Amino acid sequence: MTTTTENLLEEGLAKIGIGENVMKRTVELLARYIEELELFNPAYGLVKVRDRRELIVKHILDSLAPLSMLRTLHPQPRIADVGSGAGLPGIPLAVCLGGAQFTLIERMGRRAGFLRNVLAVLGLANVEVAEAEMETISPAGCFDIAVFRAFRPLDPAIFKGLARLLTPGGVLAAYKGRLDSVQEEMSALLAALDKTTHTCIGSWEAVPLEPPFAEEQRCLLTIRLVP
């Protein structure tokens, strides 16, 4: 891993709030993860990027942009990364949230195999892989937080599947783009939900994010279920 890459990671992580006491270990783990992504990406099609800088900015640092917010949601959460794919955002978050337990939910066998390999290479003891559809995860209601980085609107079917994973009072944290489009998305979702599902939502908010070096607008949509 080049000095330029390490410097970019360090600068971005400092902006996110990673302290100097854990900076070296965090950079080392993320650098190893980046190497695994670059090694397997040509065969597995894990991420669409032009170069390493784009990988770091659009995927690694973007995944970590809501880190401070996630820390406030629960002291020692059980977190599901739904549709984990290449391990984003779950693996970068797991590197920085050592007190949390992560489950990377991925239905595709090849990608689930990649995730298991990454966990072995990085030695992350706080992460496991569930090779399954989110609708089949058992038992239901076993996660405090579900993170969701797929760039598509939440519709009633997707929301019900995600909500099924959460404990009472649990939080869905969805990575999104522009704030105004998220507000429109939530209005459409709430209008489309049936009465039973609608009443399980306690509150929601969309908070702007500032991923380091990013050009596009980003925000985090959090939906908290009724306790």
N, C-alpha and C positions, 0 to 999 in steps of 0.2 A: 504494500500500500504506500503510495507516494506521499511525500511531505505535503504537497498541495492539497491532496484529499484529506489528510489528517487536519490541516489547518482549516479547511472548509467545514469539516465536522465540528471542530472545536469552536469556531466562531459561531456557527449555527446553534450548537448546544448551549453555549453561553447565553445567547439571546433568549433561549427557551427557559433558562434558569437552572441548568445543571451546574452544581457546585464544583469548585476546583478539587475538592477532596475525592470526588468520584469521576472526575473528567477523564483521567487516563484509562481507567478500566472501561468506561462507557465507550470511548473512542475505539479502543481495541476490539471490543465485542461487535460494535457496529461495523467496523472495518472488515472483520471476518465474515459477517453476514453479507456485506456488499460483495465480497469476493465469491461467496457461494452463489449469490444471485447472478453475477456475471458469468460464472462457470456454467450454470445450468440453464440460463435464459435462452440461449440459441436453440436448444432442443425442446424446452418445455414451454416457451412463450409466456414467461411469468409476468414481465412488465414490458411496456412499450416505451423505450427511451433511446435517445440518440447517443448519449455518452454518460460517463460516470457522474459528472456534475448534475445533470438532469435527474439521474437516479437519486442522488443525495437530496436535492432540493424538493423534487416533486413527490418523492415517496418516503424517504427516511425522515427528513425534517418535517414534512407535512404530517406524517403520522404522529409526530411528537408535539405538534403545535398546541393541542389542548391539554397537555400534561398537567399543568397547574390546576385546571378545572377538574380533571378526573380525580386528582388527589383529594379534592374537597367533597366528593360524592360519597365516599365510604372509607373507613380507616384501613381495613384489610379485605378488599373485595375479591369475590370470585367473578372473573371477567370472561365473557365469551366473545371471541373475535369471529363473527359470523361471515361465512364466505371468505375465509382467510386468504385463499389463493397463494400468493408468494410469502404470506406471513405478515401482511400489512393491514392494519397497524399493529397487530398483536405482538410481533417479535420486538420491534423497537420499544414499544410500551413496556414489555416484560423486562427488557434490559434496564429500564429506568424506574420501574415500580417493583422492586424486589419483594415487597411485602404483600403483593397481590398474587393470586393464583389464576393462571390463564388456561383456557381451553380454546385451541384453534380449530374451528369447525370448518371442514373442507370436504366436499362430496367427491372430488375427482381423485382417483387413486394415485396418479403420478405426482400430483401436487402435494397430496398428503405424505407421500414418500419423501419428497423434497423437504417438507417441513420437519419430518422426523430426523432426517440427516442434519439439518441446520441445528436442531436442538442438541444433537450429539456433538457436533463440532463446537458449539458455543458453550455447552455444559450448563444449559439453563434448567435448573431443577424446579422452577416455578411454572413450567409450561407443559401441557400435554396436547396431543393431537387427537381429535375425534373425526374419523373418516366416515361422514354421514351427512344426510340431509338434515337441516335444522329441525324439520318437523318430526324427525324420528329420535331426537336426543331424549334420553330418559335417565333420571326422572325429570319431568317438567318442573319449572319454577325453582331451578337450582343455582341461578346466577344473580348477583347483585347488580351487575352492569353488563349490557351487551353493546359492543361497538360494531359499527356497520359502515364500511367505507366504499361500498359499491355505488357508483355514480349513476343511480337511477332513482326516480321518485318512489316514495313510500306509497304503496297502494294498500287497500284493506287486507289482502291476502298476505303480503309481506309483513305488514305490521302485526297481524295476529300471530304469525309464526315467530316473530321476534319477541312479542309480549309473552308468549307461552313459555319462553326460556327463563323469564325473570321472576324473582321472588316478589311478594307483595311489597310495594314501595320501591321496587327496583327501577333502574333507569336505562332507557335506550339512548345511546349517544351516537348519533349519525353524523358523519363528516359530509358537509355540503358545500355548495358554491356561494353564490351571491345571496345576501340577506333577504332581498325583496322576493326572489324566486322561492326561497324556503317558506316565507310567509304565505305565498300563494299555494305552495304544495301542501302546507298544513291545513289551510282552509279547505282545499279539495278533499284531503284525507278525512277530516272531521265530518264533512258533509256526506261522505260516502260510507262511513262506518255505521254498522247497525247499532241499535240503542245499547245493547249489552256491552259491546266492545268499547263504545264511546265512553260509557260511564266508568270504565276501568282506568281512564286517563285522569290523573290527579292534576297535573300541570305540565306545561311545556314552555320552552324558550329557545330562541336562536341567538347565539352570541358570536360576534365577529372574532375571527382568529387572525393572527399575524405570523404565518409561517415564514421563517427567515429566508430572505432572497426571493420569495415567491412574487410573481407578477399578477396572478389571478386572485380574485376575492375569494375568501374561504370563511366558513362559519361552522360552528358545532350546534346541531339541533339536539336538545335533550328533552326527552319525554319521560316523566316520572309517573309510574303507576300508582294507583290508590293503595295505601298500606293495607 
